[in-house]
Amino acid sequence: MENTHDNFRNKLLESEHFTPELKEKYNREVHMLFEKKLTAPRKWFMTAIIAVMLGQAAFFLYAVIAFSELPFLARAGFGVGILFALSFAGLLFSIVRRGSINIKTDSNMYTGIIWVFMAIMITLFMLLAGNMPDTAKGISMVLNGVVFLIFGVVFMLQNTINQAQLKTQEKLLEIEFRLAEMKEILEKK
Amino acid sequence: MTDKERIYCELLVLRCSRGDKGAFEELIRLWENKLFYYIRRLVTSEEEAWDILQETWIKVFQSVGSLKNPDALPSWLYSIARHSAMDHWRDRFADVRTEKMDEDVLLEIPDDKTPDFDNAERVHRGLDRISLSHREVLTLFFLEDFSIEEIASILIIAPGTVKSRLHYAKRALRLVLEKEV
């Protein structure tokens, strides 16, 4: 009975004729659902950001070399700045070159890079604050840093827990699916 | 819906909400033809049907994570497709006069004739010649193994109305097919 219905449905679907050009246009657009095409002003804006990022990387590099009297942690901060600026410029460059932004993957990479940079910088500033000659100022800087760091860690943990939960749920469903498949095969026999 | 299909839907929804591009492509592959067929029965031009289907996928993509009951995935997809079509054709959906007229005429037809719904090609042609509301309910009936309640939730009408509409729609289609012979 089910097969009869399936056959009928398939034949009904086959009866539908479409214009190849329209289908082709639709396919292209659906493929682009995840890819948002960059407009000319946006391209220019991104190019400008790439230039700023490269300039920033060059400045940080200059700072690392020129200000050798700065504490090691401050220079390490500049080093992190160089890495951040270069990786961000690299990501933007790949988007501009492609001419489109992937809503899912590119956005996740943006967030990831910014989050890692913020976490490292806050940690470095806190370590620097701990070494400040003015203890009162140092403590207040550390406290401010701790608040931001706690927020960041909570956000990261929450995200990790959610992802782990979803993955576990997915694995359990995969097992359930296999069992249902086996049950169906056994019932047919 | 079998256990296997239910679990598969749940798995697909979970993967889509995790942002798995492959899962979304799978979702499109599985329902694209059926949703297009349904939308095509609601609008007059093919180009519009493709546009509406594309809008449907955008809406699905944006809100699949909020789908609380993955078992309802098929009916949810059809609901979104219908809403997208309604946005395009609000005026036509509001026009119930033709539907009423069809039902009045069809009441005069005896119900003892055996349905000839075996020939899919003829049914396909016949669907285009019955009223919009009849065409819609019959298309859902033919495309999926929906329960009356599921069809009611897609069409946002009472299950009793679905039953009677389905009954009249079958008679309307039968009449059209008989006239064709």
Interface residues (C-beta under 8 A of the other chain):
Chain A: E2 H5 F8 R9 K11 L12 L13 E14 S15 E16 F18 T19 L22 K23 K25 Y26 E29 V30 L33 F34 K104 N108 Q163 L166 Q169 E170 L173 E174 E176 F177 A180 E181 K183 E184
Chain B: T2 D3 K4 I7 Y8 E10 L11 L14 R15 S17 R18 G19 K21 F24 I28 N33 K34 F36 Y37 R40 E46 E47 W50 L53 Q54 W57 I58 F61 F117 D118 A120 E121 V123 H124 R125 F142 L143 D145
